[in-house]
Amino acid sequence: MTRIAVIGAGAIGGTLAAWLAQGHDVTVCARTPFADLEIESPAGTIRATPRILTDPAEATPVDWVLTTTKTYDCAAAAAWLPGLMAPGTRLAVIQNGVEQRERFPMVPSEHIVPVIIDLPAERTAPGRIVQRREGTILVPDGDAGEAFTALFAETVIETATTPDFITAAWRKLAINCSGIVSAITRRAAEVANDEGVAEVMRGLVRECIAVGRAEGATLPDQLADQVVEWTRKAHPDSVNSLHADFVAGRPMELDARNGVIVRLGEKHGIPTPLNKALAALVEASAV
């Protein structure tokens, strides 16, 4: 039985831990204790009683570590690694953005598996989560990627490898970067029906496309229009995580979603005025 530690007990971490616990030895590393996990999923209710740890000093080595914290919580997640990581342990970084490996420099790059996840879920209480769709996971080709996908073989979450992870990651970033318009307007996905806002979204994505191409991604020009259409087809009340964190007064993943486009744009000499301006406005409004 594979030993898996999941760092983070939010909507993503809790859902993954519950599904993996159906066939593996799972430990959840959390800030505060809770009794068990109960997930209302499209396949029905699933329950799990993984080991719950709240003190990194109590951690013991496992085969896989899955970190599901927000990008601004990497330091807290890293505090668990000395106890969890053995020489053969692999770390799956399940976070937004395109810099998953760079966020954990203390782990050899070849032991890190960057993960793209699309899993709509909401935590309603500690250990209680509503999973909206079965979800998908994408990881790079290779032995580590294949081993990671095998962990989910008996779950409803579709997990696959890709030979072009860079493109997949930047494609996801193109969607995420456009979501900043919801934080600024404090409106859900329906805001994309406003043509003026839609054009701002296209501009954000066009900047992302330019920088992504410089980083080696293969991104079509029409992706800007596609992101707007995908947003318009989403549930009109759908709220992205940046918007939700902004409204709730929580820290935000601005750097992972928009700031990274600005930083890497400067590296390549590519202007990114929209991403820079909107990120500055959101950051200033959150003070």
N, C-alpha and C positions, 0 to 999 in steps of 0.2 A: 504494500500500500504506500503510495507516494505521500510524503510529508510536505504540506504546503502551509506557508504563513501568509496571511493577507493583512497588509498594513492599511488601516482605515476601515471604519465601520459605517460609512455613509451609504448612499443609495447604490453606488457601483460596487464598492467593496463588500457590502452586506449581501447583495444579490449573487456576486460571484462566489463568495464563501459558502452560501447556502447550497448552491448547485454543486460545487466541488465537494462539499461534505457528504453528498449522497454516495460517493465512492472512494473518497480519499481521507487521509488524516489531516484535518484542517485546524489551524490556530488563527484566531483573529486578534490582531494587535490594535488596541483602541485606547482612547483617552480615558473613558469612563466605562465601568463594567455594565453589562446587561446579561439577562438570563439566557436567551436563545434567539434564533432567527426564524422569522415567519414571513414568507414571500408570497404575495398574491400575484401569481404569474398567469400568462395566457394558457398555460398547461394545467392550471389549478394551483391550489395552495401547497407549498412545500415548506417543510420545517427542518431545522438542523440545530444541533447542540454542539458547536465547535468549542474547543478550548478557548477561553477568553483571557488575554493578558493585558494588563495596564501598566506594567513596569518593565522597561527594556532589560533590566537586570535579571529577570526571570526567563528570558528567551533562551532557547536551545536550538542547535543547528537543524535545518530542514533541507529538503531537496530543492524546493522552489520558494522564492519570496515574490509576492505580487504587491507592489505598492500602488495604491489607488487614491492617495491623497491629492488635494489640489496642488498645483505647482508651487505655490507660495509656502507650502508646508513640507518642502523637501528636507529641511534641516531636522524637523521632528521625525520624519520617516527614517532618515539616515541614522538616528540614534538607536534604532532597533537592529541595524545591520550587524554590528560586531557580535551580537549573540546569536543571530539567525544564520549568518553566512559561514559555511564551511568551504574548504578548497574547491569542491565540486558543485556548490550551490549556484543556481542561476537566478538572476533578478529580472523580473518582468516589470517594466515601467509603464503603467497604464494611466497616462496623463495626456492632457491637451498639448498641442504645439508640435514642434519639429526638433526639439533638443532633448529628447528623453535621455540619451546616453550622457550628455554633457552635465546633467543635473546631479549625477552620482559619480563624481570623479574618483571616489575612493574604491570603486569596484572596477576591476579590469573590463574594458569595453567588450571583450569576447564573451564575458559572462552575462552581459545585459541583453535583454530582448525588448526592443521598443514595441509598443502595442497601440494600435488604433482601435477604439471601441465605439460602437453605436448601440447604446443600450438605454433607452428611455426608462427611467425609474425614479421614484420619489420615496424618500424616507418619511414616514408619517409619525414615527416614534422610535426610540432606541430599539433596534432589532426588528422593526416592523417596516416593510417596504412593499410598495406597489410597483410591479414590473409591467410596463405598458406594452412592450413588444418583446419577441424572443431575442432579438438583438444579433449583432454580428461583431466579430473580432478579426483583425488582420494583423499578421506579423511577417517579418522578412523570411524568405526562403532560407533553408539550411537545417542542420541537425538540431540546433536549439529551437528554431521555429517549429519544426516537426514535433519535437518533444513537447513544446508548449501546447500545440493544437491537440495532442493526444490527451492532455489533462481534461479537455472538455468533450471528449468523444461520447460520453453518456449523458450529456446535457442538451437542452434545447437551443443553446447559444451556438450559432453557426460560426465556426472558427476555421480560418484558412490562412495559407501562406501566400506571399506574392513575390515575384522576382524584382519588382520595382517599388520598394517600400517608400523611397524618397518621393515619388510621384503621389502615392496614396496619402502620405502624410501632408503634403502641401495641398492636395485636393481638399482634405478635411480642414486644413487651416483656412482655405479660401471661404469655406462655409462659416467657420467660427469668426473670422475677422469681420464679416459683414454684420454679425449679430450685435455689434456695438451700437448700431442705430436704435435698437430697442432699449438699451440702457439710457441713451441720451433722451429719447422721446418718452420713455417709461410706458411704451406700448408693446403689446405682444406681437406675434408673427404677422398679424393682420396689417401692421404698419407698412409692409412691403407692397400693399395695394395702392399706396400713395406713390404716384409716379415720380415725384420729386425725391422722395426718400429712396425709391428703387434705384434711381440714377446714382445717388450717393453710394448705395450698396455696390453697384457695378464698379464705381470708381475705386472703392476699397479693394474689391476683388482683382481689378486690373493691376493694381500695384502689387498685390500678392502674387499674381501670375508672373509679373516681370521679375520679381526677386526669386521666386521659386525656380524659374527657368535658369537663372544665374547660378542657383544652387544644384542644378542637375535634374530638376523635375521636368516632366513632359506634360505641359498643361495647355489645352486649347483656348483660343480666344473666346469661344462661345461659353466658357465656364462662367463668365460674369453674368450672362443672361440666365444660365441654368440655375445659379444660386438664387437669383431673384424668384424664378419660377418654383423652385423647390420650397422656398420660404412661403410663397403664396399658397402652395398646396398643403402646407402643414396645418394642423388645427389652429384656427384663428386665435385661440387663447393660449397657444403654446408659448412658453417663456424660456429663453435660453439661460444658462447658468450665470453668465456675466450680468445679465439684467436682474436675475433673482438676487445675486449677491449685492449688487449696487443698491437695489431697493431696500434690502434688509440691513444695509450698513455693514456688511461683512467685507473682509479683504477680497480683492478681485484678481483674476488671472489676466490682467491687462498686458503684462509683458509677454506671456505665452501666446496670446491671441492677436495682438496688434503691435506691441513693442518689438517683438522679434522681427517683424517685417521691416520696421524702421531701422533697427540695428543692422540687419543683414543688407538692407538696401544701401545704407551708408558704406558698408564694406565693399559693395560692388559699384558704388557711384550711381545708384538708381534712386531717383527722388520718390518719396512716399509721403507727400504732404497731407493726404486725407487721413491715413492711418495715424500719422503723428499728431495732427490737429485734434481728431476726435478722441484719441487716447488722453491727450492733455486736458481736454474739456471734462471728460469723465473723471479723471484723477482729481482735478480741481474741485469738481462738484461734490466729491466724496469727502473732502476735508471738513 
